[in-house]
Amino acid sequence: MPFMLLIVEPRGQRAATPSDEAHRRYDAMMAFGAGLAERGVLIRAESLRPDDHAVRIRRSAPAAAPALVDGPFAEAKEMVGGFYLLDVATRDEAVAIARQCPAVDFATVEVRECAPCHVL
């Protein structure tokens, strides 16, 4: 079943991280992803640009036109910096993989099962 590991990092952390450390972290994350691919559990992984490159589309009322809000988003203290999409048998397996993710050293790794939005 599919699980997503969301890498949730503090906004501004990337800009404050020295370049050599940022490259070291990225290389560790790429190696982690390669290991997941070798095990046959990785569906997809991506790093995302910071949220100052993002846009949110929101409708204020059902009949209103969707409004666009450019990032960065002042109300957000964290941003999703990337993800790993896994195909594993259980939540416990996804959690065990998340515990090994190098991002736990500098961010939060959130484990979410993929399911239709009507499933609670």
Legacy VTK file of the C-alpha trace (Angstrom):
# vtk DataFile Version 3.0
C-alpha trace
ASCII
DATASET POLYDATA
POINTS 120 float
0.000 0.000 0.000
1.274 3.511 -0.717
2.671 5.715 2.031
4.199 9.152 1.672
7.061 10.410 3.771
6.733 14.196 3.845
9.862 16.140 4.734
8.590 19.105 6.787
11.301 21.641 7.447
11.432 25.038 9.122
10.971 27.924 6.697
14.240 29.763 6.148
16.380 26.818 7.220
17.719 26.231 3.713
18.856 29.830 3.299
20.636 29.680 6.673
22.429 26.387 5.953
26.007 26.679 4.657
26.385 25.423 1.091
28.670 22.506 1.945
26.215 21.275 4.606
23.267 21.688 2.213
25.070 19.571 -0.402
25.959 16.953 2.230
22.293 16.719 3.283
21.109 16.479 -0.322
23.637 13.743 -1.107
22.515 11.783 1.989
18.872 12.094 0.927
19.715 10.945 -2.616
21.619 7.937 -1.248
18.656 7.127 1.031
16.330 7.239 -2.004
18.679 5.055 -4.036
18.653 2.486 -1.236
14.850 2.494 -1.196
14.820 2.019 -4.980
17.216 -0.935 -4.670
14.835 -2.509 -2.125
11.955 -2.058 -4.563
9.819 0.105 -2.233
10.344 3.552 -3.792
7.663 4.782 -6.186
8.882 8.379 -6.469
10.965 10.941 -4.575
11.363 14.659 -5.156
12.884 17.648 -3.447
10.715 20.771 -3.628
11.826 24.372 -3.990
11.143 26.637 -0.996
7.645 28.029 -0.666
8.644 31.498 -1.828
8.366 29.914 -5.303
4.902 28.494 -4.569
1.388 29.725 -5.193
-1.785 28.747 -3.381
-5.184 28.729 -5.034
-8.087 29.168 -2.675
-11.776 29.889 -3.081
-13.213 32.160 -0.353
-16.808 31.053 -1.030
-18.401 28.381 -3.270
-19.414 30.904 -5.965
-16.283 33.071 -5.711
-13.504 32.967 -8.271
-10.396 31.155 -7.051
-7.812 33.572 -5.657
-4.077 33.153 -6.083
-1.730 33.825 -3.171
1.990 33.876 -3.929
4.473 32.507 -1.393
6.108 32.794 0.946
3.157 32.213 3.218
3.422 34.348 6.334
1.226 32.097 8.455
3.409 29.049 7.790
6.325 28.279 10.105
7.182 25.124 8.196
7.109 23.998 4.593
7.076 20.672 2.788
10.568 20.404 1.368
10.206 17.083 -0.404
8.756 13.603 -0.277
9.302 9.913 -0.772
6.363 7.904 -2.081
6.678 4.280 -0.974
4.937 1.014 -1.703
5.176 -1.016 1.486
2.984 -3.628 3.162
2.244 -1.861 6.458
2.318 1.426 8.337
4.950 -0.077 10.641
7.232 -0.689 7.666
6.753 2.915 6.491
7.539 4.203 9.990
10.655 2.027 10.191
11.857 3.491 6.888
11.049 7.036 8.042
13.176 6.540 11.168
16.171 5.837 8.899
15.630 8.942 6.752
18.528 11.427 6.984
16.007 14.287 7.173
15.203 13.418 10.795
18.486 15.184 11.640
17.236 18.576 10.383
13.471 18.300 9.754
10.355 16.344 10.648
9.440 13.279 8.611
5.671 12.816 8.518
4.311 9.406 7.480
0.960 9.491 5.684
-0.963 6.625 4.109
-2.351 7.443 0.677
-6.111 6.928 0.438
-9.182 8.494 -1.194
-10.262 11.722 0.541
-13.519 10.128 1.749
-11.625 7.479 3.749
-11.228 8.511 7.375
LINES 1 121
120 0 1 2 3 4 5 6 7 8 9 10 11 12 13 14 15 16 17 18 19 20 21 22 23 24 25 26 27 28 29 30 31 32 33 34 35 36 37 38 39 40 41 42 43 44 45 46 47 48 49 50 51 52 53 54 55 56 57 58 59 60 61 62 63 64 65 66 67 68 69 70 71 72 73 74 75 76 77 78 79 80 81 82 83 84 85 86 87 88 89 90 91 92 93 94 95 96 97 98 99 100 101 102 103 104 105 106 107 108 109 110 111 112 113 114 115 116 117 118 119
